[in-house]
Amino acid sequence: MKLHVESIMTIEKKKYVASLIDNLPDLTAGQLYWVEKVVKVFEPDFTYEFHRADLFDGQILEGLGDAMRVHHAFSAEPFSKDKFEYVLVRISAMHGKSAELAPKGNPGHDITVDGIRYSLKTQADSGIKETVLWISKFMELGKGEWSDDPAQLEGLRDQFLEHMKSYERIIVLRSLRKPPDCKYELVEIPKDLLLRAKEGELQMMGKSKQNPKPGYCYVKDDKGEVLFELYFDGGSERKLQIKNLKKDQCRVHATWEFSIPTE
């Protein structure tokens, strides 16, 4: 069988289905089991809601939802970041977009679609809250002097601000409910919001036993309420987290709700 997913965009659906059926008799019993499992995942009711059209169009977002359902035909674990990147590029290309993955290990953007560079994140922690975002690893903080001097947090924040120059948009795929009744949402974090960190309040946790010492950058609104926190994690990974980011400051582009059949 030498059909590609893109073929369904250029030939009639009936011919496409017929060509698939023609190949089924050549499959083993084990292979047919997996084909059946994928087909059955599309049987239960589902709800896809697309709230904004300025990110990706409905066909791309529908395709992303379908890919997540196929994923859960084989796994109870949330859709991972590498799958998110790969699938979004493949579906964008299917629908005529110029799309490519960034080189492996690239410290900035993850994918490029029609010349726009995207940073992609996922959130699937067990304590996830619908109204608050937490990005456990926004970026690595491997460079720069960092020990126990509060002034060093300025350099770490500068790394964060410099990092954001390498992409135009930041989107997060959030797993709000696990199988068998799944719920995902696609949220965009406005860059302008994160750039407010340049005026944030820095605080090093001097009593911590970690080395280097962890620290925070608190970003507040005009009323003094915290919009989000940058957490400079002084653990072995030396990473930057974004904590307690209020979702109402972000843009929800899509939600997907679907059930996965249980055997």
C-alpha positions as CSV (number, residue, x, y, z in Angstrom):
1,M,0.0,0.0,0.0
2,K,1.5,3.3,-1.1
3,L,-1.1,5.9,-0.3
4,H,-0.3,9.1,1.6
5,V,-2.6,11.0,3.9
6,E,-2.4,14.0,1.4
7,S,-4.1,11.8,-1.3
8,I,-7.5,12.3,0.3
9,M,-7.2,16.0,-0.5
10,T,-6.8,15.3,-4.3
11,I,-9.0,12.3,-5.1
12,E,-12.6,11.5,-4.5
13,K,-13.4,10.2,-1.1
14,K,-15.1,7.0,-2.4
15,K,-12.1,6.1,-4.5
16,Y,-9.9,6.7,-1.5
17,V,-12.0,4.4,0.7
18,A,-12.1,1.8,-2.0
19,S,-8.3,1.8,-2.3
20,L,-8.0,1.3,1.4
21,I,-10.5,-1.6,1.4
22,D,-8.5,-3.2,-1.4
23,N,-5.5,-3.5,0.8
24,L,-7.3,-4.9,3.9
25,P,-7.2,-8.6,2.7
26,D,-3.4,-8.5,2.6
27,L,-3.1,-7.5,6.3
28,T,-2.5,-10.1,9.0
29,A,-5.0,-10.7,11.8
30,G,-2.8,-8.7,14.2
31,Q,-2.7,-5.8,11.8
32,L,-6.4,-5.8,11.3
33,Y,-6.8,-5.7,15.1
34,W,-5.0,-2.3,15.2
35,V,-6.9,-1.0,12.2
36,E,-10.1,-1.8,13.9
37,K,-8.9,-0.1,17.1
38,V,-8.2,3.1,15.2
39,V,-11.6,3.0,13.4
40,K,-13.5,2.4,16.6
41,V,-11.9,5.4,18.3
42,F,-13.9,7.6,15.9
43,E,-17.3,6.0,16.8
44,P,-18.2,7.8,20.1
45,D,-19.7,11.3,20.1
46,F,-17.2,14.2,20.2
47,T,-17.3,18.0,20.4
48,Y,-14.7,20.2,18.7
49,E,-15.1,24.0,19.3
50,F,-12.9,26.5,17.5
51,H,-13.1,30.0,19.0
52,R,-10.7,32.0,16.9
53,A,-9.7,31.9,13.3
54,D,-6.4,33.9,13.5
55,L,-4.2,31.0,14.6
56,F,-5.1,27.9,12.5
57,D,-8.2,27.3,10.5
58,G,-10.9,24.8,11.4
59,Q,-9.6,22.0,9.1
60,I,-6.2,22.1,10.8
61,L,-7.7,22.2,14.3
62,E,-10.1,19.4,13.4
63,G,-7.2,17.3,12.2
64,L,-5.3,17.9,15.4
65,G,-8.3,16.7,17.4
66,D,-8.6,13.5,15.2
67,A,-4.9,12.9,15.7
68,M,-5.3,13.1,19.5
69,R,-8.1,10.5,19.3
70,V,-5.9,8.1,17.3
71,H,-3.2,8.6,19.9
72,H,-5.5,7.6,22.6
73,A,-6.4,4.4,20.7
74,F,-2.9,3.3,21.8
75,S,-2.2,5.2,24.9
76,A,-3.9,6.5,28.1
77,E,-1.1,9.1,28.4
78,P,-1.7,12.7,27.3
79,F,-0.6,13.9,23.9
80,S,3.1,14.7,24.2
81,K,5.0,17.7,23.0
82,D,6.9,15.9,20.3
83,K,3.6,14.5,18.9
84,F,2.1,18.0,19.1
85,E,4.9,19.4,17.0
86,Y,5.0,16.6,14.4
87,V,1.2,16.4,13.9
88,L,0.8,20.1,13.6
89,V,3.4,20.3,10.9
90,R,2.0,17.3,9.0
91,I,-1.6,18.6,9.2
92,S,-0.6,22.1,8.2
93,A,1.2,20.7,5.1
94,M,-1.8,18.6,4.2
95,H,-3.8,21.8,3.9
96,G,-1.4,23.6,1.7
97,K,0.7,25.4,4.3
98,S,4.4,25.7,4.2
99,A,5.4,24.0,7.5
100,E,8.5,22.6,9.0
101,L,9.9,21.4,12.3
102,A,12.8,23.3,13.8
103,P,16.1,21.4,14.0
104,K,16.3,19.0,16.9
105,G,17.6,20.7,20.0
106,N,16.8,24.2,18.7
107,P,16.7,26.5,21.8
108,G,14.1,28.8,20.3
109,H,11.0,28.1,18.1
110,D,9.7,24.5,17.6
111,I,7.9,24.8,14.2
112,T,7.4,27.3,11.4
113,V,4.1,27.6,9.5
114,D,3.8,30.0,6.6
115,G,6.8,31.9,7.8
116,I,5.5,32.3,11.4
117,R,7.7,30.8,14.1
118,Y,5.8,29.1,17.0
119,S,6.9,28.0,20.4
120,L,4.8,25.0,21.4
121,K,4.2,23.8,25.0
122,T,2.1,21.2,26.6
123,Q,0.5,20.9,30.1
124,A,-0.8,17.7,31.5
125,D,0.1,17.7,35.2
126,S,-2.1,15.8,37.6
127,G,-3.1,18.9,39.5
128,I,-4.0,21.0,36.4
129,K,-6.4,23.8,37.0
130,E,-8.7,25.0,34.3
131,T,-8.2,28.7,35.0
132,V,-4.5,28.7,35.6
133,L,-1.5,27.7,33.4
134,W,1.7,26.2,34.6
135,I,4.6,25.6,32.1
136,S,7.0,23.4,34.0
137,K,9.8,23.9,31.5
138,F,9.5,27.0,29.5
139,M,13.3,27.1,28.7
140,E,16.7,26.0,30.0
141,L,18.8,28.4,31.9
142,G,22.2,26.8,31.3
143,K,24.2,29.9,30.7
144,G,25.1,32.9,32.8
145,E,26.4,33.4,36.4
146,W,24.0,32.1,39.0
147,S,24.7,31.3,42.6
148,D,23.2,33.2,45.5
149,D,23.3,36.9,44.5
150,P,19.8,38.4,44.0
151,A,21.3,40.7,41.3
152,Q,22.0,37.6,39.2
153,L,18.3,37.1,38.6
154,E,18.4,40.1,36.3
155,G,20.7,38.2,34.0
156,L,18.4,35.1,34.1
157,R,15.4,37.3,33.2
158,D,17.4,38.8,30.3
159,Q,17.9,35.2,29.0
160,F,14.1,34.8,29.1
161,L,13.5,38.1,27.2
162,E,16.2,37.2,24.6
163,H,14.7,33.7,24.1
164,M,11.3,35.2,23.1
165,K,12.9,37.0,20.2
166,S,13.2,33.7,18.4
167,Y,9.5,33.1,17.8
168,E,6.3,35.1,17.2
169,R,3.6,33.1,18.9
170,I,3.4,30.8,22.0
171,I,0.7,28.1,22.1
172,V,0.0,25.5,24.8
173,L,-1.9,22.2,24.3
174,R,-3.5,21.4,27.7
175,S,-4.9,18.0,28.8
176,L,-7.7,18.9,31.2
177,R,-9.2,15.4,31.4
178,K,-7.7,12.0,30.9
179,P,-9.2,8.9,29.1
180,P,-11.7,7.6,28.7
181,D,-13.4,11.0,28.7
182,C,-10.8,13.4,27.3
183,K,-10.7,17.2,27.2
184,Y,-8.0,19.2,25.6
185,E,-7.7,22.9,24.9
186,L,-5.4,25.1,22.8
187,V,-4.4,28.3,24.5
188,E,-2.2,31.1,23.2
189,I,0.0,33.1,25.7
190,P,0.3,36.6,24.3
191,K,4.0,37.6,24.0
192,D,3.1,41.1,25.1
193,L,1.9,39.6,28.4
194,L,5.2,37.7,29.0
195,L,7.3,40.7,28.0
196,R,5.8,42.6,31.0
197,A,8.4,40.5,33.0
198,K,11.0,43.2,32.2
199,E,9.2,45.3,34.9
200,G,8.6,42.4,37.3
201,E,9.6,42.2,40.9
202,L,12.6,39.9,41.4
203,Q,13.1,37.9,44.6
204,M,15.8,35.3,45.4
205,M,14.9,32.5,47.8
206,G,17.9,33.0,50.1
207,K,16.9,30.4,52.6
208,S,16.6,27.6,50.0
209,K,19.1,24.8,50.3
210,Q,19.4,24.5,46.5
211,N,22.5,25.6,44.8
212,P,22.1,27.8,42.8
213,K,19.4,29.6,44.8
214,P,16.0,29.6,43.1
215,G,14.2,32.9,42.5
216,Y,11.0,34.5,41.3
217,C,9.9,37.3,39.1
218,Y,6.4,38.5,40.0
219,V,4.5,40.2,37.3
220,K,1.5,42.3,38.5
221,D,-1.3,44.2,37.0
222,D,-2.1,47.9,37.7
223,K,-4.0,46.9,40.8
224,G,-1.0,45.0,42.2
225,E,-2.5,41.5,41.6
226,V,-0.1,38.9,40.3
227,L,-0.7,38.0,36.6
228,F,2.0,35.3,36.6
229,E,5.4,34.3,38.0
230,L,8.6,33.4,36.5
231,Y,10.3,30.8,38.6
232,F,14.0,30.3,38.2
233,D,14.4,26.7,39.2
234,G,17.8,26.2,40.8
235,G,17.6,22.4,40.6
236,S,19.9,20.2,38.4
237,E,18.1,21.2,35.2
238,R,18.4,24.9,35.7
239,K,15.2,25.7,34.0
240,L,12.6,28.5,33.9
241,Q,9.0,27.8,34.8
242,I,6.0,29.9,34.3
243,K,3.6,29.6,37.2
244,N,0.1,30.7,38.1
245,L,-0.5,32.4,34.7
246,K,-4.2,33.4,34.6
247,K,-5.9,31.9,31.6
248,D,-8.2,34.9,31.3
249,Q,-5.2,36.9,30.2
250,C,-4.7,34.4,27.4
251,R,-6.6,33.4,24.3
252,V,-8.4,30.0,24.0
253,H,-8.4,29.0,20.4
254,A,-10.0,25.6,20.5
255,T,-11.4,22.9,22.8
256,W,-11.8,19.2,22.1
257,E,-13.9,16.7,24.1
258,F,-14.2,13.1,23.2
259,S,-14.5,9.6,24.6
260,I,-12.3,6.6,24.1
261,P,-13.9,3.2,23.8
262,T,-12.8,0.8,26.6
263,E,-12.4,-2.9,25.9
